[in-house]
């Protein structure tokens, strides 16, 4: 599809350029030939000599223009092909990413649906099922439905994030309070795995953002750290420097290979090391966190080493920096 579009775009460029060159060359040819005839009639002694010199000169001029125009059109065609390729490349990448995203989403949604269908078919084949078995089936179905619900909500969040903050109202948010709230939510999971969590920050730290979205960022990152850490400690720190807040989450988990680090922000991507740990995730958590951080004009980066753990750092503009920036923009536009 993109190859055809590239060829059509190249042909469109070349036709337009050929028309411009053709009109220019014909006009130049007529003007020049008339000028040559006038000059020759004044300088040549005889009519026959005048005609011979004029015809020879005009033929040379005509050949020169034809070959020059042909060379220009060929060069323009090559440059147009290169330019059209560069023009279409971002569209092609976006198209391929969308197709891959749709395929992954369909695959992930098909899995719980298949489980529900299979379990219900088995249940219906055994007419003498007990009430306990019926309750177990209902519980299993509810778990799969909950999994699909969370997945759909996450997909909708990713879709909305592409609109660049459309309809999102930012406010003054205490990041310290959000992290503490998140830790309270995941406390049961950490205790079940006997993991230690270290977070000693108590004083408020503020950014300009959307409270629930930022809470989801820290929830996804911290829950990831718990999921992929079998033993050890998860350390969380907040530092403010040069108008920015940096929230760092360090774990002692299984880590991520260097080859996988470049792809962990992609939707549905799962590093090979994640297979070593039982997880019901579908690879959307870090994608969502990354998109939300981008919406807040921040940056999210990761450092990791297999077998030694992972460090995730989220950097956001502090509230003071964001407020000053907004005031400056208002003054400039006014």
C-alpha positions in Angstrom: 0.0 0.0 0.0 2.7 2.5 1.0 4.9 1.5 -2.0 2.0 2.3 -4.4 1.3 5.6 -2.6 5.0 6.4 -2.8 5.1 5.8 -6.6 1.9 7.8 -7.1 3.3 10.7 -5.1 6.5 10.6 -7.0 4.6 10.5 -10.3 2.6 13.5 -9.2 5.7 15.5 -8.3 7.3 14.6 -11.6 4.3 15.5 -13.8 4.0 18.9 -12.1 7.7 19.6 -12.5 7.6 18.4 -16.1 4.8 20.7 -17.0 6.6 23.7 -15.4 9.8 22.8 -17.2 7.9 22.3 -20.5 6.2 25.6 -20.4 9.4 27.4 -19.4 11.5 25.6 -22.1 8.9 26.3 -24.9 8.8 30.0 -23.9 12.5 30.2 -23.7 12.9 28.4 -27.1 10.6 30.7 -29.0 12.1 33.8 -27.5 15.7 32.7 -28.1 15.1 31.5 -31.7 13.5 34.8 -32.6 16.4 36.7 -31.0 18.9 34.5 -32.9 17.1 35.1 -36.3 17.1 38.8 -35.8 20.8 38.9 -34.9 21.8 36.7 -37.8 19.8 38.7 -40.4 21.7 41.8 -39.3 25.2 40.2 -39.4 25.2 37.5 -42.2 25.9 38.8 -45.7 23.5 36.5 -47.7 20.0 35.0 -47.1 21.2 31.5 -47.6 24.0 31.9 -45.0 21.6 33.5 -42.6 19.1 30.6 -42.9 21.9 28.0 -42.5 23.3 29.6 -39.4 19.9 30.1 -37.9 18.8 26.5 -38.6 22.0 25.1 -37.2 21.9 27.3 -34.1 18.2 26.6 -33.4 18.8 22.8 -33.8 21.7 22.9 -31.3 19.5 25.0 -28.9 16.6 22.6 -29.2 18.8 19.5 -28.6 20.4 21.2 -25.6 17.0 22.1 -24.1 15.6 18.6 -24.7 18.5 16.8 -23.0 18.7 19.3 -20.2 15.0 19.0 -19.5 15.3 15.2 -19.6 18.2 15.2 -17.1 16.3 17.7 -14.8 13.2 15.5 -14.9 15.2 12.3 -14.1 17.0 14.0 -11.2 13.7 15.5 -10.0 12.1 12.0 -10.2 14.8 10.5 -8.0 14.7 13.3 -5.5 10.9 13.1 -5.5 11.0 9.4 -4.8 13.4 10.0 -1.8 11.3 12.9 -0.5 8.0 11.0 -0.8 9.6 8.1 1.1 10.6 10.4 3.9 7.1 12.0 3.9 5.3 8.7 4.1 7.6 7.0 6.5 6.0 8.3 9.8 2.6 7.4 8.4 3.8 3.9 7.5 5.3 3.5 11.0 2.1 4.6 12.6 0.0 2.3 10.4 2.2 -0.7 11.2 2.1 0.2 15.0 -1.7 0.5 14.9 -2.0 -2.9 13.0 0.3 -4.6 15.5 -1.6 -3.0 18.4 -5.0 -4.2 17.1 -3.6 -7.7 16.6 -2.2 -7.8 20.1 -5.4 -6.4 21.6 -7.5 -9.0 19.7 -5.2 -11.8 20.9 -5.3 -10.7 24.5 -9.1 -10.3 24.6 -9.6 -13.6 22.8 -7.8 -15.5 25.6 -10.2 -14.8 28.5 -13.2 -15.3 26.1 -11.9 -18.7 25.1 -11.4 -19.6 28.8 -15.0 -18.6 29.6 -16.4 -20.4 26.7 -14.5 -23.6 27.4 -15.4 -23.7 31.1 -19.1 -23.1 30.3 -19.1 -25.8 27.7 -17.6 -28.3 30.1 -20.0 -27.3 32.8 -23.0 -27.8 30.5 -21.9 -31.2 29.4 -22.0 -32.4 32.9 -25.7 -32.1 33.9 -25.1 -33.4 37.4 -22.8 -30.6 38.5 -23.0 -29.5 42.1 -23.8 -26.1 43.5 -20.2 -25.8 44.6 -19.0 -26.4 41.0 -21.5 -23.8 39.7 -20.1 -21.3 42.2 -16.5 -22.1 41.2 -17.5 -21.6 37.5 -19.2 -18.3 38.3 -16.1 -17.1 40.2 -13.8 -18.1 37.4 -16.0 -16.3 34.9 -16.0 -13.2 37.0 -12.2 -13.2 37.2 -11.9 -13.4 33.5 -14.5 -10.7 33.0 -12.6 -8.5 35.5 -9.4 -9.1 33.5 -11.1 -8.0 30.3 -12.7 -5.0 32.0 -9.3 -3.7 33.2 -7.8 -4.4 29.8 -10.5 -2.4 28.0 -10.2 0.5 30.4 -6.4 0.6 29.9 -6.9 0.5 26.1 -9.3 3.4 26.3 -6.9 5.3 28.5 -4.1 4.8 25.9 -6.5 6.0 23.1 -7.5 9.1 25.1 -3.8 9.9 25.8 -3.2 10.4 22.0 -5.4 13.5 22.2 -2.8 15.3 24.2 -4.6 16.3 27.4 -7.9 16.9 25.7 -10.5 17.3 28.4 -8.0 16.8 31.3 -7.9 19.4 34.0 -4.6 19.8 35.9 -4.3 20.8 39.5 -1.7 21.1 42.3 -0.9 17.5 43.3 1.1 16.2 46.2 3.3 13.4 44.8 4.4 12.3 48.2 0.8 11.7 49.2 0.1 9.8 46.0 3.1 7.5 46.5 2.0 6.8 50.1 -1.6 6.1 49.0 -0.2 3.7 46.3 2.0 1.9 48.9 -1.1 1.4 51.1 -2.9 -0.2 48.1 -0.1 -2.6 47.3 0.8 -3.4 50.9 -1.0 -6.8 50.9 0.8 -7.9 47.8 4.2 -6.9 49.2 3.6 -8.7 52.5 2.4 -11.8 50.8 5.8 -12.1 49.1 7.7 -10.9 52.2 9.2 -7.9 50.4 10.5 -4.9 52.2 9.4 -1.4 51.0 11.5 1.7 51.9 10.0 5.1 51.5 11.0 7.7 54.1 9.8 10.9 52.4 7.1 12.7 54.5 7.2 16.4 53.4 4.9 17.3 50.5 6.3 17.5 46.9 4.0 19.2 44.3 3.5 19.0 40.6 0.9 20.4 38.2 -1.1 17.3 37.0 -4.1 15.1 37.0 -4.3 13.3 40.3 -5.9 10.0 39.2 -3.6 9.6 36.2 -0.5 10.2 38.2 -1.7 7.8 40.8 -2.0 5.2 38.1 1.6 5.9 37.0 3.0 5.1 40.4 0.6 2.2 41.0 1.7 0.5 37.7 5.4 1.0 38.4 5.4 -0.1 42.0 3.1 -3.1 41.2 5.5 -4.1 38.5 8.4 -4.0 40.9 6.5 -6.2 43.4 5.4 -8.6 40.6 8.9 -9.2 39.3 10.7 -9.3 42.6 10.8 -12.6 44.5 12.9 -11.5 47.4 14.6 -8.3 48.6 13.6 -4.7 48.9 11.8 -2.0 46.9 13.2 1.5 47.5 11.2 4.6 46.6 12.7 8.1 46.7 11.7 11.6 45.6 14.2 14.3 44.8 13.7 17.8 43.5 16.4 19.5 41.4 16.3 22.5 39.0 12.6 22.8 38.9 11.9 19.1 38.4 10.8 16.2 40.7 12.3 12.8 40.2 10.5 9.8 41.6 12.7 6.7 41.6 11.6 3.1 42.2 14.3 0.6 42.6 13.8 -3.2 43.0 16.0 -6.2 43.4 14.0 -8.3 41.0 14.8 -10.4 38.0 15.7 -7.4 35.9 15.3 -6.7 32.1 17.8 -7.5 29.4 19.4 -4.7 27.5 17.6 -5.8 24.3 14.2 -5.6 26.0 14.7 -2.2 27.6 14.1 -0.4 24.4 10.7 -2.0 23.9 9.2 -2.1 27.4 7.1 1.1 26.8 5.4 -0.5 23.8 1.8 -1.7 24.4 1.5 -5.5 25.0 5.3 -6.0 25.0 6.5 -8.5 27.6 10.2 -9.1 28.2 11.4 -12.7 28.0 12.4 -12.5 31.7 8.8 -12.0 32.6 8.1 -15.6 31.8 10.1 -16.6 34.9 7.4 -15.0 37.1 3.7 -15.8 37.2 1.8 -12.7 36.1 -1.6 -12.0 34.6 -0.5 -8.8 33.0 -0.8 -8.2 29.3 2.0 -5.6 28.9 0.0 -2.4 29.2 1.1 -1.0 32.5 4.4 0.6 31.5 2.9 1.8 28.2 0.1 3.6 30.1 2.6 5.0 32.6 4.8 6.3 29.8 2.0 8.0 28.0 0.7 9.7 31.1 4.1 11.0 32.0 4.4 12.4 28.4 1.1 14.1 28.9 2.5 15.8 31.9 5.6 17.0 30.0 7.8 14.6 31.9 10.1 11.8 31.2 10.2 8.2 32.2 13.4 6.1 31.9 14.6 2.7 33.0 17.9 1.1 34.0 18.1 -2.6 34.5 20.3 -5.7 34.6 19.3 -9.3 34.5 19.3 -10.8 37.9 20.1 -7.6 39.7 16.9 -5.5 39.5 15.4 -2.5 37.8 15.4 1.2 38.4 12.5 3.3 37.1 12.8 7.1 37.2 9.9 9.4 36.5 10.8 13.1 36.1 8.1 15.7 36.2 8.2 19.5 36.2 7.6 20.8 39.7 4.5 22.8 40.5 6.4 26.1 40.8 8.1 25.5 37.4 4.8 24.6 35.7 3.0 27.6 37.2 5.7 30.1 36.2 5.7 28.6 32.7 2.0 29.0 32.4 2.2 32.7 33.6 4.9 33.4 31.1 2.9 31.9 28.2 -0.1 33.9 29.2 2.0 37.1 29.3 3.5 36.3 25.9 0.1 35.6 24.2 -1.5 38.7 25.7 
